[in-house]
């Protein structure tokens, strides 16, 4: 067994490997003291636009704000309906409710964890204004069909790309686009554990419509384009300069980080691919997978018992997500009773995310795999 602790995400060693660059970037901000909307922020927005090929990037305080500002910019009105998966983090639904819109929960595909396209059309009504596909765990939702549905019903698409920056989607005509650039707006999170994470909170929005991007930028800065002239009701959600400086360094390594995660995922796939009690993540043909999480489904044995056995051996794991959104107290309604979204409810009892990160040691992963196999075989 290795002599260091196994981590779900090893941010310390990731930092140490680029310490000189990170420290230099931070010191640069400290020396020029431009802590809010400093030059590093504009630089990051440009770098993200170049990386994703979005026409415009607007940074903000965090990924949740990115979702909220996007919906404000699109002008949704009270009681408008927004379709989203029930198997996702609460933020996706939270902002809908905060804006007095109606979250319409839809079941997900059992194999891919993303929105089940067959269930979406049944939920579209005259009040439906948008669909929020979540590119969960690191691969894109079925965007070609989603875009076709949105065009047919005149709906907006807000891509929740918090877990999938760097993923690529290839359309049937051979065109390839980056996650977050296919719909009307793509929303990013730079939470520290994300594939591109800062050292605090941070977020951004990706746009191909410059007018919409400018509106979102105004909303994120108190609804003003010129200081003290407030044309819109906005909020205060700005990415601070220190975080932007850090992200400018880490963005240079993002493709390398993705490749390292994919190597870890391949080793897990090879180890568990023929194990009846473990269903490995399914990757759709159209999308690459950046493995923000490596999430298995545990079948035929008790998932929680496996998790506890791993913990006893010093192996962390996480359940994303243990309670479906439609069964959370905050969102409970007669419209979505228990049993109404059976795949989401089934997944909540089966999913288990294993350690995966850019600094994964081979001996750590070998120990994780061996421990899981021994536990299953008894």
N, C-alpha and C positions, 0 to 999 in steps of 0.2 A: 504493500500500500504506500502511496506517495506520502511525503512528510508534510504536506501543506493541505489546508482545508479546501474541500470542494465547494465551489460557489455556483449559484444559479447564474450569476453574471459577475465577472471579475473586473470591476472598474478600476481597482487599484493598479493591477499589473498593466492594464491597458494604458492607464495614465503614465506609469513609469517608463513605458516603451517610447512615449513621445513627450516625455517630461520637458526637455529643453525647449521644444517648439511651443508647448502649452504655456510654460512659465514666461517665455518671451512675449507671447501674445497678451497674457494677462498684465505683465509689467508695462507693455506699451499703452494699454488702456489706463492703468494707474498713473502713468506719467503724463498723459494728455488730459486726464480727468474729464473726458467727455463721456459720462456714464449713461446718459439717456440719448438715444438716437445719434450716437457717435458714428464716425465713418465706417467702422467695422460692420455696422448693421446694413448699410447700403451695399457694402462689399459682399456680405453674405447673401443678400437677396439676389444680387447679380450672379454669384457663384451657383446658387441653387437653380436659378433660371437656366444657366448654361448646362448644369448637370441633368436637369429633368426635361429641358427643351420647352419649358413653359414660357409664355410670352412675358409674364410678369409674376413676381413673387412679392407677397406682402407678409412680413413677419409680425408676430404678436406674442402675447405673454405666455401662452401654453396651448396645447392641442384642443382642450375643451373650448377655450375662447375662439380658436380658429373655426370650430363648428358653429358656435353662436354667432359670430360676426358674419359668417357666410350666409346664414339664414336671415339675418337682419338685412344684409346687402341685397338678397334676392327678394325682399319685400313681402314675405309671407305675412298673412293676417291671422288674427285670433281664430282658433278652431280649424284652420287649414290642417289637412292630414299629411303626415310625413311617414312613409313606409321605411322600416328598418328591420334588421334581424334581431331576434330576441336573444341570440347567443353572441353577446358582445359586452364590452365594458359599459358601465352605467352612463358615462359621459355622453355617449351617442344619443341616448334617450333623454338625458337630463336637460340638455339645452333646448330640446323640443318643448318639454313641459315648462321650462322657465319662461319661454317666449309665448306661453299660452297657446301653443299649437298642440295637435293631437298625435302622439306616437302610435303608429299602427304596426304592431309586431307581426313579423312573418317568420315562419319556420326556416330552418337552414338545411342544406344538403348534408347528409350523414357523413359522407366521405371527405368532403372538402371544407366543411364548417362554414361555408359562405352562403349567402342568400339562395334559397331554392326558387329558381325562376318559375317553376310550375305553380308556386303558391302566390306569386305577386299579383298576377292579373285578377285573381278573385278578390283581392283587397282594394283594387282601384275603384274609387267613387268620384262623383263630380267635385268633391272637396279635396281630393288628392292633389298635392302640388309638387311633391318631390319624392325621390327614392334616395336613401343613404346606404349604398353598398359599403360594407366594411371589409377591407382586404385583410382578413383575419390571419393572425400568426405569421404572415409574411408572403402570402400569394394573393394575386388579384382575383376578385370575383369574376363571374362570367360577363365581362363588360360588353362584348359585342351584342349579345341578346338584350342586355339591360338597356343599352343605348337605343336599340330598336324599339323596345317597349316604351321608353321615355319619349321618343319621337312620335310614336303612334298616339300617345295620350297627352302630348304636350306637357311633359313633366320635367322638372329640373333634376340633375344628378349631382349630388355632393358626395365625393369619394372620401370616406374616412380612411386615410392612408397612414394613420398613426403607427401601424406595425409593419408597413410594407415599402418604405422609401427604398428605391433602387430596384424594385421588382419591375419586370418588363412583360408587356402583354402584346401578343402577336395576333393581328386580325386575319380573317380568312383571305384577304387580298395581299397578305404578306407585310402589311404595314405594322411597324412595332412602335408602341408608345410606352412611356413610363407610367407607373402607378401614380395616380393623382392628376394626370393631365388629359384624361379622356372625357370626363364629365364637364359640368359647368365650373366647379371649384373642387380642388383637392386640398385636404386638410392634413397637416403634418404635426407630429408631436416630437419634441426634443427632450422628453423626460430622460433622466440619466441612463436608464436601462435600455432605451431604444437603440436600434442599430446605429443611428446617428443621434447620440445623446449629448446634452450639455451638462454643466455642473450645477444645475438648478432647474428651473422651469423654462420652457420655451416652446414656441409653435410658429407655424407659417401657413399661408394659403397660396395655392398655385392657380394661376388664371391664364386663359387664352383670350379672354375678353378684357381689353384695357379699361374700358369704361366701368365695368363691374369691379375690377381691381382697384381703381381709384376711389370708388365708393366705399369699398371695404377698408381701404387705408384711412379714409376720413373717419369712418365709424370707430376704428381702433384707436383713434386719437381725438376722442371727445367730439366727433362729428365736425371737425374743422379741417379745412385745407389751408387757410390762412389763419395765423394766430389770432384768437379772440373773435373769429367769425365762425359761428357754429351753425352750419346749414342743415345738419342732421342731428338727431338724437343718437349719441354714440356711447362709447365706454372708454375706459383707460386700459389698454392692453398692448403694451409695447415690449418687444424683446430688448433686454438691456444689453449694453455694449459689451460687457464682459462675456456674456454668454455667446454673443455673436462672434467675438474674437476666438473663443474656444472652438466653436462650430466651424469656423473657417479653416482651422487646422485639421479637425477631425474629418471634414468632408473630403479632404485629399486622400484619406485612407478608407473611405466608405466601401469602395469596390473590393479592396483587399479584405476588409472585415466581412463582407458578404461571402466571399470565397472561402474564408476560414470557417464560417458557420455552415456553409454547404458541405465542406469536408467532414465536419462533425456529424451532420445529418446523414451523410452517406454511410458512415460507420455504424450509426444506429440502425439505419435501414437494413444493412447487410446482416446485422446481428439479430434483428427482430422480425425480419421479413417472412420467415417460415414458422413463427411461433403463434400457435392458435389463440393464445390468451392476449396477444397484443396486435392491434391493428395500427400499422404505421401510417403517417400522413400521406394522403393521396394528392398528387400534384396534377392539376389540369394541364392538358397539352398546350393551351394557349399562353400559359403564364410561367414565368420563372418563379422560384421560391427563395426568399431571402432569410427565412428561418429566424424571424424574431423570437419565435418559440418553436421548440420541437415537441409537438403534442401528440401523444398516443391515445388510443382508446383501449381501456382495459376491459376485457370481456371474459365471462365464465369464472372469474375470481373476484374477490372483493377489492375494489380500487383503493379504498381508504386503508385497508389492511396492508396492501402493498406499499402505499405511501408511508405508513408508520414504520414498516420494516426497513425501508430505505433510510428514514430519519434516524433509526437506531444505529445504522451503519455510518452515519455522518454524511448522508447523501440528501441534499435538499431537493424538493420537487414542489410544484405549484398546481393548483386546480384553477384553471381559467375556463369557465366560471362556475362556481358551485351552486348558485341560485339564478335561474333564468330571469331576465328582466321582467317578464310579464307576471312573475310570481313574487317579485319584490314588493314589500309593503307600500313603497312610494308609488307603484304603478299598478297595483291590483285593481281589477275591474271585472264586472260581469261579462264584458266583451271577450276577455282572455282568461277564462277559468283554468284551473289545473287540468291538464289533459288536452288542452286545445292546441298546443304546439308540441306534439309528442317527440319529435326528433331532438329539439332543443332540450327538453326535459330528460331524455335518455342520455344525451351527451353530458349533461351536468353531473350525471352519476358515473360516467366512464372516463372523461378526459383527465389526462395527467401530463403535465409539461416537465420535461427532464432538463437538466443543466445543459445549456448551449451558449457559447460565447467565443469571443475572438482569441482568448488566452487559454483555451481548454488544453490541458496536458493529456497526452495520449494515455498515460498510466491512470489518470483520473477517470477517463471515459471507459477504459477497459474494466476498471473496478466497478463502475456503475453498471455496465452491461453484465458482468459476471454476477453481481449481486442480484440483479433483477432475474436473471435466468435461474440462479440457485433458488431464489424465493419461489418462483413459479413451479419449479420441478420438485420443491419440497426437500 
